[in-house]
Amino acid sequence: QVQVVESGGGLVQAGGSLRLSCATSGRTISNYGTGWFRRAPGKEREFVATISWINRNTYYGNSVKGRFTISRDNAKNTVYLQMNSLKPEDTAVYYCAVTRKGFTILSGDYDYWGQGTQVTVSS
């Protein structure tokens, strides 16, 4: 089993920044990818970003491209999501997830999920 724990959420004003962290522990998965998703009230879950274990390939959702940056520290088993120029529409619960498929944007491909961390952006 793999445990996934997010942290770093909070309340921030529009235009501000936050950095989310996603720490994994437990069973080691080689070549696993890590992704961030979010769900705003009344909306479907949305893909935010993903990063592969090898080569650190990244991919972003259109709504966050150019503002968010995903990175990872494999030695610490931690993935980060740096969120800049935040907008009220970024308000959501952000979830981190791990996939054995290595690199995918499909939520159904992710095997382990965290409990989520709330991000609220005020206008």
Backbone as ProteinMPNN parsed JSONL, in Angstrom:
{"seq_chain_A": "QVQVVESGGGLVQAGGSLRLSCATSGRTISNYGTGWFRRAPGKEREFVATISWINRNTYYGNSVKGRFTISRDNAKNTVYLQMNSLKPEDTAVYYCAVTRKGFTILSGDYDYWGQGTQVTVSS", "coords_chain_A": {"N_chain_A": [[0.844, -1.194, 0.0], [0.404, 2.264, -0.663], [0.873, 5.345, 0.83], [-0.455, 8.574, 0.577], [-0.011, 11.928, 1.117], [-1.143, 15.17, 1.238], [-0.185, 18.605, 1.622], [-0.042, 22.107, 2.553], [-2.072, 23.706, 1.621], [-4.413, 26.498, 1.798], [-5.611, 29.826, 2.571], [-5.507, 32.463, 0.306], [-4.891, 35.611, -1.26], [-6.103, 36.819, -4.418], [-3.79, 36.694, -7.071], [-1.716, 35.954, -5.506], [0.548, 33.411, -4.161], [0.995, 29.893, -3.61], [2.445, 26.901, -2.298], [2.024, 23.583, -2.765], [2.534, 20.414, -1.247], [3.269, 16.963, -1.748], [3.583, 14.07, -0.198], [4.793, 10.78, -0.323], [4.61, 7.457, 0.944], [5.365, 4.153, 2.209], [4.787, 1.202, 0.375], [7.164, 0.752, -2.177], [7.049, 2.048, -5.395], [8.268, 1.522, -8.471], [9.261, 3.743, -11.035], [6.966, 5.411, -10.949], [4.363, 7.743, -11.608], [3.25, 11.019, -10.641], [0.446, 12.937, -9.958], [-1.542, 15.945, -9.909], [-4.813, 16.843, -9.095], [-7.927, 18.619, -9.07], [-10.927, 19.654, -7.401], [-13.548, 21.712, -7.644], [-16.278, 23.305, -5.897], [-19.338, 21.937, -6.87], [-18.4, 21.201, -9.338], [-16.808, 19.061, -11.813], [-14.1, 16.753, -11.213], [-10.881, 17.922, -12.0], [-8.048, 17.726, -14.082], [-4.825, 18.812, -13.176], [-1.894, 18.832, -13.142], [0.943, 16.773, -13.995], [3.756, 14.637, -13.32], [6.494, 12.702, -14.341], [8.375, 9.9, -13.01], [10.907, 9.069, -13.993], [13.02, 11.075, -15.929], [11.475, 13.231, -15.361], [9.333, 14.309, -16.853], [6.757, 16.628, -17.651], [3.344, 17.737, -17.567], [0.6, 19.914, -18.132], [-2.66, 21.088, -17.184], [-4.804, 23.085, -19.245], [-5.882, 25.319, -17.983], [-4.111, 26.056, -16.014], [-1.642, 26.265, -17.064], [1.468, 27.827, -17.421], [1.218, 29.195, -15.071], [1.316, 27.461, -12.904], [3.676, 25.168, -11.499], [5.003, 21.978, -11.531], [7.033, 19.812, -9.64], [9.578, 17.481, -8.502], [11.143, 15.745, -5.783], [12.911, 13.118, -5.672], [14.456, 11.817, -3.785], [13.281, 12.515, -1.44], [10.805, 11.528, -1.787], [8.742, 13.229, -2.569], [6.478, 15.427, -4.108], [5.95, 18.578, -5.582], [3.733, 21.366, -5.984], [3.908, 24.33, -7.289], [2.126, 27.216, -7.155], [1.346, 30.044, -8.779], [0.255, 33.457, -9.339], [-2.447, 33.229, -8.564], [-5.964, 32.693, -8.984], [-9.405, 33.466, -8.248], [-10.943, 31.42, -9.355], [-9.325, 29.242, -9.072], [-9.876, 28.167, -6.701], [-10.428, 25.31, -4.832], [-10.525, 21.847, -3.789], [-7.506, 20.271, -3.642], [-6.011, 17.424, -4.923], [-3.567, 14.923, -4.611], [-2.121, 12.286, -6.458], [-0.979, 8.962, -7.245], [0.434, 7.06, -9.844], [0.972, 3.901, -11.39], [1.356, 3.823, -14.012], [3.104, 5.618, -14.909], [3.054, 8.056, -16.561], [0.442, 9.988, -17.059], [-2.659, 11.656, -17.748], [-5.118, 10.915, -17.038], [-7.545, 10.487, -14.623], [-8.547, 8.03, -13.855], [-6.434, 6.315, -14.178], [-4.863, 6.524, -12.005], [-3.626, 5.156, -9.003], [-3.406, 5.468, -6.227], [-4.566, 7.766, -3.852], [-4.51, 10.932, -2.18], [-5.995, 12.62, 0.691], [-6.673, 15.176, 0.135], [-6.279, 18.768, -0.045], [-7.362, 21.931, 0.941], [-7.628, 24.766, -1.095], [-8.108, 28.139, -1.142], [-8.913, 30.998, -2.857], [-9.18, 34.346, -2.541], [-10.989, 37.167, -3.813]], "CA_chain_A": [[0.0, 0.0, 0.0], [1.118, 3.541, -0.728], [0.177, 6.457, 1.485], [-0.259, 9.859, -0.106], [-0.441, 12.987, 2.019], [-0.955, 16.525, 0.715], [-0.119, 19.691, 2.593], [0.297, 23.397, 1.977], [-3.232, 24.492, 1.214], [-4.758, 27.604, 2.671], [-6.325, 30.975, 2.02], [-4.593, 33.431, -0.282], [-5.549, 36.603, -2.096], [-5.866, 36.708, -5.861], [-2.463, 37.171, -7.448], [-0.731, 35.391, -4.602], [1.145, 32.111, -4.457], [1.015, 28.823, -2.621], [3.138, 25.692, -2.736], [1.5, 22.345, -2.214], [3.461, 19.286, -1.19], [2.653, 15.636, -1.766], [4.555, 13.099, 0.299], [4.359, 9.4, -0.441], [5.335, 6.512, 1.783], [4.836, 2.805, 2.135], [5.333, 0.332, -0.65], [7.884, 1.472, -3.217], [6.614, 1.802, -6.762], [9.302, 2.023, -9.372], [8.796, 4.46, -12.215], [5.584, 5.865, -10.815], [4.091, 9.144, -11.873], [2.444, 11.702, -9.632], [-0.379, 13.977, -10.548], [-2.42, 16.791, -9.092], [-6.146, 17.097, -9.597], [-8.667, 19.478, -8.163], [-12.367, 19.642, -7.54], [-14.209, 22.902, -7.116], [-17.665, 23.014, -5.514], [-20.295, 21.83, -7.959], [-17.747, 20.912, -10.623], [-16.144, 17.777, -11.964], [-12.664, 16.745, -10.922], [-10.117, 18.483, -13.125], [-6.61, 17.469, -14.109], [-4.019, 20.022, -13.007], [-0.526, 18.635, -13.611], [1.532, 15.484, -13.698], [5.193, 14.55, -13.52], [6.956, 11.323, -14.349], [9.491, 9.604, -12.102], [12.129, 9.146, -14.793], [13.096, 12.215, -16.856], [10.674, 14.361, -14.842], [8.447, 14.921, -17.848], [5.61, 17.281, -17.026], [2.235, 18.136, -18.43], [-0.306, 20.758, -17.359], [-3.963, 21.419, -17.706], [-4.794, 24.385, -19.922], [-6.274, 26.415, -17.097], [-3.02, 26.401, -15.089], [-0.389, 26.339, -17.809], [2.138, 29.115, -17.318], [1.092, 29.731, -13.703], [1.661, 26.406, -11.955], [4.847, 24.359, -11.83], [5.121, 20.748, -10.763], [8.411, 19.334, -9.536], [9.662, 16.372, -7.543], [12.395, 15.41, -5.129], [12.776, 11.672, -5.521], [15.105, 11.391, -2.543], [12.329, 12.765, -0.347], [9.491, 10.999, -2.182], [7.827, 14.362, -2.453], [6.178, 16.209, -5.31], [5.493, 19.918, -5.231], [2.987, 22.13, -6.973], [4.041, 25.764, -7.058], [1.002, 27.884, -7.784], [1.53, 31.488, -8.813], [-0.809, 34.237, -9.99], [-3.679, 32.507, -8.275], [-7.222, 33.348, -9.305], [-10.525, 32.89, -7.471], [-11.401, 30.169, -9.977], [-8.439, 28.15, -8.656], [-10.386, 27.652, -5.439], [-10.815, 23.906, -4.974], [-9.744, 20.876, -3.032], [-6.455, 19.742, -4.508], [-5.669, 16.049, -4.604], [-2.383, 14.322, -5.191], [-2.345, 10.87, -6.734], [0.179, 8.242, -7.764], [0.081, 6.073, -10.856], [2.011, 2.97, -11.822], [1.47, 3.939, -15.459], [4.266, 6.441, -15.224], [2.81, 9.417, -17.045], [-0.903, 10.01, -17.602], [-3.509, 12.73, -17.236], [-6.427, 10.338, -16.764], [-7.684, 10.206, -13.199], [-8.788, 6.608, -13.691], [-5.166, 5.592, -14.223], [-4.142, 6.723, -10.754], [-3.893, 4.038, -8.108], [-3.445, 5.885, -4.827], [-4.977, 9.156, -3.731], [-4.504, 11.554, -0.871], [-7.284, 13.094, 1.205], [-6.926, 16.494, -0.425], [-5.989, 19.964, 0.734], [-8.209, 23.026, 0.447], [-7.025, 26.024, -1.534], [-9.136, 29.159, -1.322], [-8.349, 32.243, -3.376], [-10.157, 35.41, -2.384], [-10.865, 38.227, -4.833]], "C_chain_A": [[0.877, 1.241, 0.0], [0.264, 4.598, -0.048], [0.556, 7.752, 0.779], [-0.818, 10.952, 0.796], [-0.116, 14.344, 1.412], [-0.854, 17.509, 1.884], [0.153, 20.985, 1.85], [-0.877, 24.234, 1.52], [-3.503, 25.62, 2.19], [-5.525, 28.671, 1.933], [-5.316, 31.994, 1.518], [-5.394, 34.409, -1.136], [-5.221, 36.367, -3.568], [-4.533, 37.366, -6.21], [-1.352, 36.59, -6.592], [-0.258, 34.02, -5.027], [0.991, 31.157, -3.282], [1.848, 27.691, -3.189], [2.553, 24.499, -2.001], [2.585, 21.282, -2.244], [2.67, 17.993, -1.162], [3.724, 14.633, -1.374], [3.984, 11.697, 0.186], [5.216, 8.517, 0.449], [4.682, 5.146, 1.644], [5.535, 2.014, 1.058], [5.996, 1.155, -1.751], [7.367, 1.07, -4.587], [7.678, 2.365, -7.681], [8.647, 2.689, -10.575], [7.344, 4.919, -12.091], [5.499, 7.353, -11.118], [3.217, 9.718, -10.768], [1.685, 12.834, -10.294], [-1.142, 14.763, -9.505], [-3.737, 16.978, -9.834], [-6.828, 18.045, -8.624], [-10.155, 19.352, -8.425], [-12.928, 20.877, -6.853], [-15.65, 22.552, -6.774], [-18.578, 22.996, -6.738], [-19.697, 21.503, -9.313], [-17.124, 19.52, -10.618], [-14.673, 17.899, -11.564], [-11.889, 17.122, -12.183], [-8.643, 18.131, -12.985], [-5.858, 18.787, -14.007], [-2.621, 19.838, -13.601], [-0.069, 17.231, -13.268], [3.021, 15.511, -14.007], [5.611, 13.093, -13.444], [8.122, 11.154, -13.381], [10.808, 9.753, -12.848], [12.0, 10.321, -15.756], [12.307, 13.427, -16.373], [9.904, 15.076, -15.959], [7.229, 15.496, -17.146], [4.55, 17.611, -18.068], [1.229, 18.865, -17.565], [-1.67, 20.876, -18.013], [-3.949, 22.831, -18.279], [-5.064, 25.543, -18.973], [-5.146, 26.854, -16.154], [-1.682, 26.571, -15.796], [0.19, 27.742, -17.738], [2.072, 29.732, -15.927], [1.531, 28.725, -12.646], [2.884, 25.646, -12.449], [4.887, 23.141, -10.923], [6.572, 20.301, -10.779], [8.45, 18.186, -8.532], [11.066, 16.24, -7.009], [12.313, 13.923, -4.819], [13.41, 11.166, -4.235], [14.171, 11.552, -1.352], [10.954, 12.183, -0.633], [8.412, 12.066, -2.078], [7.699, 15.066, -3.798], [5.59, 17.538, -4.868], [4.662, 20.505, -6.364], [3.084, 23.601, -6.57], [2.962, 26.479, -7.841], [1.183, 29.389, -7.66], [0.36, 32.152, -9.523], [-2.166, 33.583, -9.788], [-4.908, 33.36, -8.533], [-8.332, 32.741, -8.446], [-11.017, 31.561, -8.054], [-10.463, 28.997, -9.711], [-8.887, 27.547, -7.327], [-10.937, 26.241, -5.622], [-10.107, 23.096, -3.902], [-8.765, 20.245, -4.007], [-6.036, 18.365, -4.007], [-4.387, 15.647, -5.321], [-2.654, 12.835, -5.375], [-1.116, 10.274, -7.397], [-0.293, 7.172, -8.749], [1.256, 5.177, -11.175], [2.22, 3.06, -13.33], [2.521, 4.945, -15.881], [3.959, 7.87, -15.615], [1.448, 9.432, -17.727], [-1.695, 11.151, -16.992], [-4.895, 12.202, -16.854], [-6.551, 9.95, -15.307], [-7.894, 8.72, -12.932], [-7.538, 5.758, -13.71], [-4.392, 5.691, -12.916], [-4.613, 5.718, -9.703], [-4.095, 4.448, -6.65], [-3.687, 7.382, -4.76], [-4.813, 9.636, -2.298], [-5.894, 12.042, -0.496], [-7.636, 14.476, 0.672], [-6.561, 17.61, 0.529], [-6.736, 21.138, 0.102], [-7.357, 24.239, 0.081], [-8.163, 26.994, -1.801], [-8.466, 30.459, -1.727], [-9.431, 33.306, -3.308], [-9.909, 36.514, -3.402], [-10.631, 39.577, -4.193]], "O_chain_A": [[1.957, 1.256, 0.592], [-0.928, 4.721, -0.327], [1.715, 7.988, 0.437], [-1.982, 10.896, 1.191], [1.04, 14.638, 1.108], [-1.37, 17.267, 2.975], [0.526, 20.977, 0.677], [-0.69, 25.365, 1.073], [-2.906, 25.691, 3.264], [-6.022, 28.46, 0.827], [-4.375, 32.346, 2.23], [-6.449, 34.064, -1.667], [-4.189, 35.788, -3.906], [-4.2, 38.441, -5.714], [-0.174, 36.724, -6.924], [-0.607, 33.526, -6.099], [0.874, 31.566, -2.127], [1.95, 27.532, -4.406], [2.588, 24.423, -0.772], [3.433, 21.252, -3.136], [1.562, 17.928, -0.631], [4.66, 14.381, -2.133], [2.835, 11.452, 0.553], [6.394, 8.794, 0.678], [3.611, 4.996, 1.054], [6.742, 2.147, 0.859], [5.434, 2.153, -2.202], [7.261, -0.117, -4.896], [7.95, 3.565, -7.66], [7.608, 2.244, -11.062], [6.58, 4.815, -13.05], [6.448, 8.107, -10.905], [2.531, 8.986, -10.055], [2.237, 13.588, -11.095], [-1.356, 14.311, -8.38], [-3.764, 17.237, -11.037], [-6.366, 18.247, -7.501], [-10.585, 18.993, -9.521], [-12.795, 21.055, -5.642], [-16.19, 21.588, -7.317], [-18.581, 23.932, -7.538], [-20.397, 21.522, -10.326], [-16.943, 18.897, -9.572], [-14.089, 18.983, -11.576], [-12.217, 16.685, -13.287], [-8.068, 18.229, -11.901], [-6.208, 19.764, -14.67], [-2.212, 20.608, -14.47], [-0.613, 16.581, -12.374], [3.489, 16.293, -14.834], [5.14, 12.343, -12.588], [8.769, 12.123, -12.984], [11.709, 10.465, -12.406], [10.934, 10.518, -16.339], [12.453, 14.523, -16.914], [9.84, 16.304, -15.99], [6.73, 14.929, -16.173], [4.824, 17.742, -19.261], [1.015, 18.501, -16.409], [-1.809, 20.776, -19.232], [-3.165, 23.675, -17.842], [-4.521, 26.633, -19.153], [-5.231, 27.927, -15.557], [-0.699, 26.98, -15.179], [-0.514, 28.726, -17.967], [2.792, 30.688, -15.637], [2.063, 29.109, -11.605], [3.1, 25.499, -13.652], [4.813, 23.259, -9.699], [7.255, 20.399, -11.799], [7.485, 17.947, -7.807], [12.045, 16.573, -7.677], [11.715, 13.52, -3.821], [12.942, 10.184, -3.658], [14.264, 10.811, -0.373], [10.038, 12.322, 0.177], [7.319, 11.826, -1.565], [8.677, 15.267, -4.517], [4.83, 17.608, -3.903], [4.859, 20.187, -7.536], [2.424, 24.049, -5.632], [2.894, 26.357, -9.064], [1.173, 29.935, -6.557], [-0.42, 31.498, -10.215], [-2.932, 33.409, -10.736], [-4.902, 34.574, -8.332], [-8.198, 31.614, -7.97], [-11.458, 30.682, -7.314], [-10.773, 27.867, -10.089], [-8.342, 26.538, -6.882], [-11.805, 26.008, -6.464], [-9.217, 23.586, -3.206], [-9.153, 19.749, -5.065], [-5.747, 18.175, -2.825], [-4.165, 15.99, -6.483], [-3.326, 12.206, -4.558], [-0.322, 10.975, -8.023], [-1.283, 6.479, -8.515], [2.399, 5.631, -11.226], [3.145, 2.453, -13.871], [2.797, 5.105, -17.07], [4.54, 8.802, -15.061], [1.311, 8.943, -18.849], [-1.438, 11.565, -15.862], [-5.747, 12.964, -16.397], [-5.746, 9.166, -14.804], [-7.465, 8.208, -11.898], [-7.572, 4.597, -13.302], [-3.378, 5.015, -12.74], [-5.807, 5.465, -9.535], [-4.876, 3.827, -5.93], [-3.095, 8.161, -5.508], [-4.951, 8.873, -1.341], [-6.847, 11.896, -1.262], [-8.79, 14.894, 0.755], [-6.536, 17.429, 1.747], [-6.734, 21.309, -1.118], [-6.491, 24.671, 0.842], [-9.068, 26.709, -2.586], [-7.574, 30.958, -1.041], [-10.477, 33.179, -3.945], [-8.772, 36.765, -3.803], [-10.504, 40.58, -4.895]]}, "name": "protein", "num_of_chains": 1, "seq": "QVQVVESGGGLVQAGGSLRLSCATSGRTISNYGTGWFRRAPGKEREFVATISWINRNTYYGNSVKGRFTISRDNAKNTVYLQMNSLKPEDTAVYYCAVTRKGFTILSGDYDYWGQGTQVTVSS"}
